[in-house]
């Protein structure tokens, strides 16, 4: 029996690069940030002596305590920062996916 040499030729991929919707990921991370903020506020309201809410709330600007103004500010900032992060991550992912995917 003779030795057989097999040569493989890579076939071009017909798969399209992955794509993430910028508005969908932006809205998803904004909602995640809102829920996280509300849980943090709830923890601080229910068990303020534990102090577990303080490290998280330091990232929000202008909060004065557990009042409606702070609640509104936190939700607005969660929407802005979460939406910004999601949109930026999706845009970067899409560029990298098109370039290298």
N, C-alpha and C positions, 0 to 999 in steps of 0.2 A: 504494500500500500504506500503510495507516495504522500509526501508531506503537502498539506494544503495551506495556503496562506490566504487569510481572509482580510480584505480591506473594507473598513467601514467608512462610508461617506456620510457626514452629518447632513440631515435633511433640513432645509430651512423651516423654521417654526412658523406655523400659521396662527399661533395664539396672539391675541392682542394684549398689550400691556394692561395691567390692572389699573383701575380708575376709582377714585374716591370722590364722592360728591362733596364739594366745598361747603355748600349751605347745610347739608344734612349733618356732616361731622361738626360744623360750627354750632348748630342747634343742639346736637347731642351733648357736646361738652358744656354748653351753656346751661342746659337742664341739669346735667351732673353737678355743676358748680352750685346751682341754686339749691338742689336737694342737700348737698353737703353742707352748705351754709346754714340752711334751716335746721338740719340735724345738730349742727354745732351750737346754734342759738338755743335750741331746745335743751340740749345737754347743760348749757350754762344756766338756763332758767330753772331746770329741775334740780340740778346738783351743783350749785355755784361753788360750794366748798371744795369740790374735787379739783377745780382749776384746769380740767382737761380741755376746756374750750379756749383758753387764753392763747396758747401757741397758734391756733388756727385763725383766730380773729385778728391777730396782729397784721395779717396780710391785707385786711380791708381798711381803707382810709376813711377817717371821719366818724367811726362808730363811737358812740358815747355810752352805750349800755344796752339794756333790753327794752328799748322803746320803739315806737312806730317809725321814727326817723331813721334809726339805725337799721331796722328791718328793711325799709325801702332802699336805703343806701347799699346795703349788702346784696340785695337782690339785683339792683341795677349794676353794681360792680361785677357780680357773678355773670350776668348776661354779657357784659362787655368783655371781661377777661376770658370767660369760657368760649364765647363766640370767636374772639380773636385767636385764641390758641387753636381751636378746632379748624378754623379757616386756614390758618398758617400751616398747620400740620398737613391738612389735606392738599393744599397747594404744593408744598414741598414734596409730598409723597407722589403726586401726579407728575411733577417735573422729573423726579428721579426715576419713576416707573417708565416714563416715555423715553428717557435717555438711556437707561441701562436695562430695562425690562424687555 
